[in-house]
Amino acid sequence: MSELTTAIEQREKTAQFIWTGFILLFFFMQAVIWMVALTLTSSDKSNAVVAGYDEKALNWDEEMALQNASARLGWKAELFVDPTADIDRSHAITLKLNNADQAVIKNATIELNAFHRARSGDPQQIEFTEINEGVYAGRIQIRKSGFWQFDGAARKGGDTFLINQKQVLKASK
């Protein structure tokens, strides 16, 4: 009887060890899955925090005043991206800036950020130079086809015109 009791106790201890290990294995697998999920979501370029978004929300009245002042200027920005790429796979981008009377706006400072809508965490800052009166040129890398967002401002003197445009662009091969 004593040997039988010892054998049963041994089997019971083995079963406890196996089932405890099985449960701990599930906890470990869950921790690994969470670590992989956190790594993927934090390194994904499609998830991004928009810089200054909270400041715009807190200062909404000033932001609206800036947008209204920009709209009152009556300026118009025409953005054109050349579909053909150079050897470095960059595309020429031109911006034509006119005032409300359709006169060109010379010697403006253009600040423009561009990003693919699915990759908002990967913005490109485009530097423009004036190549003709009221026509400004820069370069952009189009790595992904689809909807692109262009946000920025054109400044001349004390005037600020906000640029916010969306375009469908095709990536270079």
TILUMDREN-731246 format. One line per 4 residues: number of its first residue (from 1); their letters; for each residue x, y, z of N, C-alpha, C. Coordinates in steps of 0.2 Angstrom, whole numbers, plus 5000, padded with zeros to 4 digits. Last residue first. Example, Ala and Ser with C-alpha at 12.3 -4.5 7.8 and 13.67 -1.06 7.14 Angstrom:
2) sa) 5064:4989:5035:5068:4995:5036:5064:5000:5039 ~ 5066:4972:5039:5062:4978:5039:5066:4984:5039
END
This chain:
173) ksak) 5047:5269:4700:5049:5262:4701:5056:5262:4701 ~ 5038:5281:4710:5043:5280:4704:5045:5273:4706 ~ 5021:5282:4714:5028:5281:4716:5032:5279:4710 ~ 5009:5294:4711:5011:5288:4709:5019:5287:4710
169) lvqk) 4997:5303:4720:5004:5303:4717:5005:5295:4716 ~ 4984:5314:4723:4986:5307:4722:4992:5306:4718 ~ 4984:5327:4736:4985:5324:4729:4986:5317:4729 ~ 4979:5340:4745:4979:5333:4745:4980:5331:4737
165) qnil) 4984:5355:4755:4982:5351:4748:4983:5344:4749 ~ 4986:5369:4762:4984:5362:4764:4981:5359:4758 ~ 4995:5383:4767:4994:5378:4761:4992:5372:4764 ~ 4991:5399:4772:4992:5392:4774:4990:5388:4768
161) ftdg) 5000:5414:4771:4995:5410:4768:4996:5403:4769 ~ 5004:5428:4780:5005:5421:4780:4999:5418:4777 ~ 5012:5444:4779:5006:5440:4777:5008:5433:4777 ~ 5022:5453:4781:5018:5451:4787:5013:5446:4785
157) gkra) 5032:5447:4768:5031:5452:4772:5027:5450:4779 ~ 5025:5431:4765:5028:5437:4762:5026:5443:4766 ~ 5025:5414:4766:5025:5420:4769:5028:5426:4765 ~ 5015:5400:4765:5019:5404:4761:5019:5411:4765
153) agdf) 5015:5384:4774:5014:5391:4773:5018:5394:4768 ~ 5008:5367:4774:5013:5372:4776:5011:5379:4775 ~ 5006:5351:4768:5004:5356:4773:5010:5361:4774 ~ 5000:5339:4758:5004:5344:4758:5002:5349:4763
149) qwfg) 4998:5321:4757:4995:5327:4761:5001:5332:4760 ~ 4993:5309:4745:4998:5313:4749:4995:5319:4751 ~ 4987:5293:4741:4985:5300:4744:4991:5303:4747 ~ 4998:5284:4731:4992:5285:4734:4991:5292:4736
145) skri) 5014:5275:4732:5008:5278:4728:5002:5279:4732 ~ 5029:5279:4739:5023:5275:4740:5017:5279:4736 ~ 5039:5287:4738:5041:5280:4739:5035:5276:4739 ~ 5045:5301:4731:5038:5298:4732:5040:5290:4732
141) qirg) 5053:5314:4737:5054:5307:4736:5047:5304:4737 ~ 5055:5330:4729:5051:5326:4734:5053:5319:4732 ~ 5061:5347:4728:5061:5340:4726:5058:5336:4731 ~ 5055:5363:4721:5059:5359:4726:5059:5352:4723
137) ayvg) 5052:5380:4716:5053:5373:4714:5057:5369:4720 ~ 5040:5392:4712:5045:5390:4716:5046:5382:4715 ~ 5035:5407:4704:5035:5400:4703:5041:5397:4708 ~ 5036:5421:4705:5030:5418:4708:5030:5410:4707
133) enie) 5047:5421:4692:5042:5426:4696:5036:5422:4699 ~ 5056:5407:4695:5053:5412:4690:5049:5416:4695 ~ 5061:5400:4705:5065:5399:4699:5062:5404:4694 ~ 5064:5400:4722:5060:5404:4717:5064:5403:4710
129) tfei) 5065:5385:4731:5068:5391:4728:5064:5394:4723 ~ 5060:5375:4745:5058:5378:4739:5063:5384:4737 ~ 5061:5360:4753:5064:5366:4752:5063:5369:4745 ~ 5050:5350:4762:5052:5352:4755:5055:5359:4755
125) qqpd) 5051:5337:4773:5051:5344:4772:5054:5346:4766 ~ 5041:5323:4774:5047:5326:4771:5046:5333:4771 ~ 5036:5311:4787:5035:5317:4783:5042:5319:4780 ~ 5031:5298:4793:5037:5299:4789:5036:5305:4784
121) gsra) 5019:5296:4799:5025:5297:4803:5032:5298:4799 ~ 5010:5294:4789:5011:5301:4792:5017:5302:4797 ~ 5007:5285:4779:5013:5285:4782:5015:5292:4785 ~ 4995:5286:4772:4996:5280:4776:5003:5280:4780
117) rhfa) 4997:5298:4766:4992:5298:4771:4993:5291:4775 ~ 5014:5304:4764:5009:5299:4762:5004:5298:4767 ~ 5018:5321:4766:5018:5314:4768:5013:5310:4765 ~ 5027:5336:4767:5023:5332:4763:5023:5325:4766
113) nlei) 5028:5353:4771:5029:5346:4773:5024:5342:4769 ~ 5035:5369:4767:5030:5364:4765:5032:5357:4768 ~ 5037:5386:4766:5038:5380:4770:5033:5375:4769 ~ 5043:5399:4757:5038:5393:4757:5041:5388:4761
109) tank) 5043:5416:4755:5046:5410:4759:5041:5405:4759 ~ 5043:5426:4740:5040:5423:4746:5044:5417:4749 ~ 5046:5433:4729:5051:5433:4735:5047:5431:4741 ~ 5030:5437:4722:5037:5436:4721:5041:5436:4728
105) ivaq) 5016:5431:4716:5019:5433:4722:5026:5432:4722 ~ 5007:5437:4702:5011:5432:4705:5014:5435:4711 ~ 4989:5441:4702:4996:5443:4701:5001:5438:4704 ~ 4976:5438:4704:4980:5433:4700:4987:5436:4698
101) dann) 4971:5445:4715:4970:5448:4708:4974:5444:4703 ~ 4975:5437:4726:4968:5438:4724:4967:5440:4717 ~ 4991:5430:4720:4986:5434:4725:4979:5434:4722 ~ 4999:5414:4718:4996:5420:4715:4992:5424:4721
97) lklt) 5012:5403:4715:5008:5407:4720:5006:5414:4717 ~ 5015:5387:4711:5014:5393:4708:5010:5397:4713 ~ 5027:5375:4714:5022:5378:4717:5021:5385:4714 ~ 5033:5359:4709:5033:5366:4708:5027:5369:4711
93) iahs) 5045:5346:4711:5038:5349:4713:5038:5356:4712 ~ 5052:5332:4704:5052:5339:4704:5045:5341:4706 ~ 5057:5318:4713:5053:5321:4708:5053:5329:4709 ~ 5070:5305:4714:5066:5311:4717:5062:5315:4711
89) rdid) 5078:5295:4711:5071:5294:4712:5067:5299:4715 ~ 5090:5299:4706:5090:5298:4713:5083:5296:4715 ~ 5087:5301:4693:5091:5295:4694:5091:5294:4702 ~ 5070:5308:4694:5077:5308:4692:5080:5301:4694
85) atpd) 5053:5303:4688:5058:5304:4693:5065:5304:4690 ~ 5038:5310:4682:5045:5307:4680:5050:5308:4686 ~ 5028:5318:4686:5027:5311:4687:5034:5307:4686 ~ 5030:5333:4696:5032:5329:4690:5031:5322:4691
81) vfle) 5017:5340:4704:5022:5336:4705:5024:5332:4698 ~ 5011:5356:4708:5012:5351:4703:5018:5347:4704 ~ 5000:5367:4716:5005:5363:4717:5005:5358:4711 ~ 4996:5384:4717:4995:5378:4713:5001:5373:4714
77) akwg) 4988:5394:4729:4994:5390:4728:4992:5384:4723 ~ 4982:5410:4731:4980:5403:4728:4987:5400:4727 ~ 4975:5422:4742:4980:5419:4738:4978:5412:4736 ~ 4966:5429:4750:4964:5427:4743:4969:5424:4739
73) lras) 4967:5433:4763:4972:5436:4758:4969:5434:4751 ~ 4957:5427:4770:4955:5433:4768:4961:5436:4763 ~ 4963:5415:4773:4958:5415:4768:4956:5422:4766 ~ 4972:5420:4783:4975:5417:4777:4970:5416:4771
69) anql) 4963:5424:4793:4967:5429:4790:4970:5426:4783 ~ 4958:5411:4796:4953:5416:4793:4957:5422:4789 ~ 4969:5405:4801:4966:5402:4795:4961:5407:4792 ~ 4971:5413:4812:4976:5412:4807:4973:5410:4801
65) amee) 4959:5411:4819:4961:5418:4817:4966:5418:4812 ~ 4961:5398:4822:4955:5400:4818:4957:5407:4815 ~ 4972:5399:4831:4972:5395:4825:4967:5397:4820 ~ 4966:5406:4842:4972:5409:4838:4972:5405:4831
61) dwnl) 4956:5397:4846:4954:5404:4843:4960:5407:4839 ~ 4964:5386:4850:4959:5385:4844:4957:5392:4842 ~ 4974:5381:4858:4974:5388:4856:4970:5389:4850 ~ 4972:5368:4860:4972:5372:4866:4971:5380:4864
57) aked) 4974:5363:4847:4968:5362:4850:4967:5367:4856 ~ 4987:5367:4845:4982:5370:4840:4975:5369:4844 ~ 4993:5359:4854:4994:5366:4855:4989:5370:4851 ~ 4991:5346:4849:4988:5348:4856:4988:5356:4857
53) ygav) 4999:5347:4838:4991:5346:4837:4988:5348:4844 ~ 5012:5347:4837:5009:5353:4839:5001:5353:4838 ~ 5014:5334:4826:5017:5339:4830:5013:5345:4831 ~ 5004:5320:4827:5005:5326:4823:5008:5331:4828
49) vans) 5011:5304:4829:5008:5310:4833:5009:5316:4829 ~ 5007:5290:4820:5011:5296:4821:5007:5301:4825 ~ 5007:5276:4811:5004:5278:4818:5009:5284:4819 ~ 5014:5272:4800:5007:5275:4799:5004:5277:4805
45) kdss) 5026:5267:4804:5026:5274:4802:5019:5277:4801 ~ 5028:5258:4819:5025:5258:4812:5024:5266:4811 ~ 5033:5256:4831:5038:5257:4826:5035:5258:4819 ~ 5023:5253:4839:5027:5259:4841:5032:5261:4835
41) tltl) 5017:5241:4834:5013:5248:4834:5018:5254:4835 ~ 5028:5232:4836:5025:5234:4829:5021:5240:4829 ~ 5029:5232:4850:5035:5234:4845:5033:5236:4839 ~ 5017:5228:4854:5019:5234:4856:5025:5237:4851
37) avmw) 5017:5215:4848:5012:5219:4846:5014:5227:4848 ~ 5028:5209:4855:5028:5209:4848:5023:5215:4845 ~ 5023:5209:4868:5029:5213:4867:5030:5214:4859 ~ 5011:5201:4867:5011:5208:4869:5017:5212:4867
33) ivaq) 5018:5189:4864:5013:5192:4859:5012:5199:4861 ~ 5025:5187:4876:5028:5188:4870:5024:5191:4865 ~ 5014:5186:4885:5019:5191:4886:5023:5192:4880 ~ 5008:5174:4880:5004:5180:4880:5009:5186:4881
29) mfff) 5019:5165:4883:5017:5166:4876:5013:5173:4876 ~ 5018:5166:4897:5024:5168:4894:5023:5169:4886 ~ 5006:5160:4900:5007:5167:4902:5013:5170:4898 ~ 5008:5147:4894:5003:5152:4891:5004:5159:4893
25) llif) 5017:5143:4903:5019:5143:4896:5014:5148:4892 ~ 5010:5142:4915:5015:5147:4914:5017:5148:4907 ~ 5002:5131:4911:4999:5137:4912:5004:5143:4912 ~ 5012:5121:4910:5007:5122:4904:5004:5129:4905
21) gtwi) 5017:5120:4923:5021:5123:4917:5017:5125:4911 ~ 5006:5115:4929:5008:5122:4931:5013:5125:4925 ~ 5005:5103:4922:5000:5108:4922:5002:5115:4924 ~ 5017:5097:4927:5016:5098:4919:5010:5103:4919
17) fqat) 5016:5097:4941:5022:5101:4937:5020:5102:4930 ~ 5005:5089:4942:5005:5096:4945:5010:5100:4941 ~ 5010:5077:4937:5004:5080:4934:5004:5088:4936 ~ 5020:5075:4947:5022:5075:4939:5016:5079:4936
13) kerq) 5012:5073:4958:5017:5078:4958:5019:5080:4950 ~ 5005:5062:4954:5001:5068:4956:5006:5074:4955 ~ 5015:5052:4953:5011:5054:4947:5007:5061:4948 ~ 5019:5052:4967:5023:5054:4962:5020:5056:4955
9) eiat) 5007:5047:4973:5009:5054:4974:5014:5057:4969 ~ 5007:5035:4967:5001:5040:4966:5003:5047:4967 ~ 5018:5029:4973:5018:5030:4965:5012:5035:4963 ~ 5015:5030:4986:5021:5034:4984:5020:5034:4976
5) tles) 5004:5021:4986:5003:5028:4988:5009:5032:4986 ~ 5011:5009:4983:5005:5012:4978:5004:5019:4980 ~ 5019:5008:4993:5022:5009:4987:5017:5011:4982 ~ 5010:5006:5003:5014:5011:5004:5017:5013:4997
1) m) 5004:4994:5000:5000:5000:5000:5004:5006:5000
END
